[in-house]
């Protein structure tokens, strides 16, 4: 078994072929509808990716939607959820604020927060500003780990 794995770089256009974690070749789509397999300074043209894959026993990794999982939205250095419109920084409270729609009047706080509701601290990501104004809170935190660490410190102090 050759254990060649093709990883998609550009969907249906460009792949990197690896063997044991090392790049050994590339596959590129060409304008005439074929594909070029480049390895060891050689270029071979194939009519389809399937034909190429069968000849060299290449396993193609399934396409993952990288834009959703790797997309990081930020507002003034703090992580945010969803689309970002109308960014602003509340200097008094040291919070990065934004809306999720261009004409929205609902503002969200970017980052991680600890909010005390009903005498219980909860960790929340990008709460609405109205939640922060109604309840006692700590934050913003740039990472979930920072919020968890602060929550643990609060719990130790309450015991």
RODO-2510 file (C-alpha; in nm, 4 decimals, decimal comma):
residues 159
     n   res          X          Y          Z
     1     x     0,0000     0,0000     0,0000
     2     x     0,1344     0,3379    -0,1050
     3     x    -0,0501     0,5409     0,1644
     4     x    -0,0661     0,8530    -0,0537
     5     x    -0,3184     1,1080     0,0681
     6     x    -0,4434     1,4044    -0,1363
     7     x    -0,5531     1,7051     0,0683
     8     x    -0,7774     1,9650    -0,0943
     9     x    -0,6273     2,3131    -0,1055
    10     x    -0,8694     2,4677    -0,3560
    11     x    -1,1886     2,2688    -0,4092
    12     x    -1,1835     2,0796    -0,7424
    13     x    -0,8715     2,2707    -0,8552
    14     x    -0,5640     2,1973    -0,6447
    15     x    -0,4523     1,9176    -0,4120
    16     x    -0,1315     1,8446    -0,2216
    17     x    -0,0331     1,4763    -0,2162
    18     x     0,1395     1,3592     0,1002
    19     x     0,3061     1,0359     0,2042
    20     x     0,3677     0,9875     0,5767
    21     x     0,3090     1,3593     0,6337
    22     x     0,5609     1,4740     0,3688
    23     x     0,4522     1,6486     0,0491
    24     x     0,5469     1,4317    -0,2472
    25     x     0,3329     1,5694    -0,5311
    26     x     0,0560     1,8056    -0,6394
    27     x    -0,2555     1,7683    -0,8525
    28     x    -0,3747     2,0671    -1,0511
    29     x    -0,6829     2,1192    -1,2667
    30     x    -0,6056     2,2586    -1,6125
    31     x    -0,8223     2,4681    -1,8438
    32     x    -0,8964     2,1910    -2,0962
    33     x    -1,0720     1,9894    -1,8258
    34     x    -0,7892     1,7548    -1,7380
    35     x    -0,5639     1,7225    -1,4370
    36     x    -0,1866     1,7396    -1,4062
    37     x    -0,0032     1,5223    -1,1549
    38     x     0,3359     1,6756    -1,0689
    39     x     0,5865     1,4509    -0,8879
    40     x     0,9628     1,3959    -0,9008
    41     x     0,9979     1,6829    -1,1519
    42     x     0,7581     1,5030    -1,3895
    43     x     0,4219     1,6197    -1,5184
    44     x     0,1562     1,3662    -1,6158
    45     x    -0,1836     1,4623    -1,7577
    46     x    -0,5019     1,2679    -1,6815
    47     x    -0,8584     1,3072    -1,7989
    48     x    -1,0050     1,2686    -1,4495
    49     x    -0,9032     1,2674    -1,0846
    50     x    -1,0473     0,9161    -1,0488
    51     x    -0,8144     0,7752    -1,3139
    52     x    -0,5164     0,9403    -1,1494
    53     x    -0,6241     0,8222    -0,8045
    54     x    -0,6598     0,4607    -0,9195
    55     x    -0,3195     0,4541    -1,0925
    56     x    -0,1257     0,5788    -0,7876
    57     x    -0,3650     0,4491    -0,5186
    58     x    -0,4263     0,8001    -0,3824
    59     x    -0,6822     0,8483    -0,1071
    60     x    -0,8609     1,1834    -0,1331
    61     x    -0,9548     1,3349     0,2014
    62     x    -1,3197     1,4383     0,2243
    63     x    -1,3903     1,8056     0,1784
    64     x    -1,4454     1,9838     0,5063
    65     x    -1,6088     2,3216     0,5197
    66     x    -1,3054     2,5077     0,6513
    67     x    -1,4592     2,8507     0,6251
    68     x    -1,7045     2,7853     0,9083
    69     x    -1,4696     2,6039     1,1444
    70     x    -1,1647     2,8182     1,0905
    71     x    -1,3331     3,1511     1,0439
    72     x    -1,2399     3,3805     1,3291
    73     x    -1,4381     3,7010     1,3615
    74     x    -1,2858     3,9666     1,5825
    75     x    -1,3957     4,3011     1,7144
    76     x    -1,1065     4,5043     1,8535
    77     x    -0,9118     4,1867     1,9302
    78     x    -1,1981     3,9980     2,0963
    79     x    -1,3611     3,6942     1,9314
    80     x    -1,7123     3,7448     1,7984
    81     x    -1,9961     3,5260     1,6772
    82     x    -2,1685     3,5618     1,3402
    83     x    -2,1381     3,8478     1,0960
    84     x    -2,0054     4,1736     1,2313
    85     x    -2,1504     4,5148     1,1580
    86     x    -2,1261     4,8530     1,3325
    87     x    -1,8186     4,7837     1,5453
    88     x    -1,7637     5,0161     1,8382
    89     x    -1,5610     5,0208     2,1577
    90     x    -1,7273     5,1171     2,4867
    91     x    -1,4451     5,3027     2,6597
    92     x    -1,6258     5,3342     2,9931
    93     x    -1,6790     4,9567     3,0290
    94     x    -1,3790     4,8490     2,8154
    95     x    -1,5982     4,6343     2,5855
    96     x    -1,5945     4,5683     2,2127
    97     x    -1,9511     4,5929     2,0799
    98     x    -2,1090     4,5063     1,7467
    99     x    -2,4381     4,4290     1,5731
   100     x    -2,5175     4,1232     1,3632
   101     x    -2,7187     4,3116     1,0980
   102     x    -2,6435     4,6504     0,9373
   103     x    -2,9549     4,8245     1,0737
   104     x    -2,9928     4,6279     1,3967
   105     x    -3,0360     4,7996     1,7324
   106     x    -2,9381     4,4877     1,9315
   107     x    -2,5760     4,5108     2,0350
   108     x    -2,3544     4,2193     2,1338
   109     x    -2,0405     4,2163     2,3482
   110     x    -1,7460     4,0479     2,1763
   111     x    -1,5532     3,7941     2,3829
   112     x    -1,6186     3,5568     2,6704
   113     x    -1,8000     3,6716     2,9839
   114     x    -1,8941     3,5368     3,3246
   115     x    -2,2457     3,6456     3,4188
   116     x    -2,4047     3,6028     3,7634
   117     x    -2,7703     3,5130     3,7134
   118     x    -2,9815     3,3863     4,0045
   119     x    -2,6720     3,3667     4,2292
   120     x    -2,4938     3,1353     3,9854
   121     x    -2,1975     3,2261     3,7636
   122     x    -2,2287     3,1087     3,4033
   123     x    -1,9809     3,1345     3,1172
   124     x    -2,1208     3,2878     2,7991
   125     x    -1,9881     3,3855     2,4570
   126     x    -2,0902     3,7179     2,3015
   127     x    -2,3900     3,8069     2,5193
   128     x    -2,6235     4,0915     2,4340
   129     x    -2,5369     4,4210     2,6018
   130     x    -2,8707     4,4174     2,7843
   131     x    -2,7628     4,1008     2,9716
   132     x    -2,4388     4,2695     3,0784
   133     x    -2,6291     4,5801     3,1928
   134     x    -2,8771     4,3780     3,4034
   135     x    -2,6447     4,1354     3,5804
   136     x    -2,3138     4,1328     3,7588
   137     x    -2,0372     4,0184     3,5217
   138     x    -1,6643     3,9649     3,4683
   139     x    -1,5039     4,0105     3,1292
   140     x    -1,4428     4,0418     2,8487
   141     x    -1,1960     3,7576     2,8042
   142     x    -1,0217     3,6836     2,4753
   143     x    -1,0256     3,3049     2,5261
   144     x    -1,2582     3,0541     2,6851
   145     x    -0,9677     2,9288     2,8971
   146     x    -0,9241     3,2728     3,0559
   147     x    -1,2944     3,2797     3,1443
   148     x    -1,2777     2,9297     3,2943
   149     x    -0,9722     3,0245     3,4995
   150     x    -1,1522     3,3310     3,6379
   151     x    -1,4619     3,1188     3,7093
   152     x    -1,2483     2,8701     3,9046
   153     x    -1,0952     3,1578     4,1024
   154     x    -1,4443     3,2914     4,1826
   155     x    -1,5620     2,9498     4,2983
   156     x    -1,2560     2,9083     4,5214
   157     x    -1,3280     3,2473     4,6785
   158     x    -1,6950     3,1610     4,7418
   159     x    -1,6233     2,8333     4,9204
***
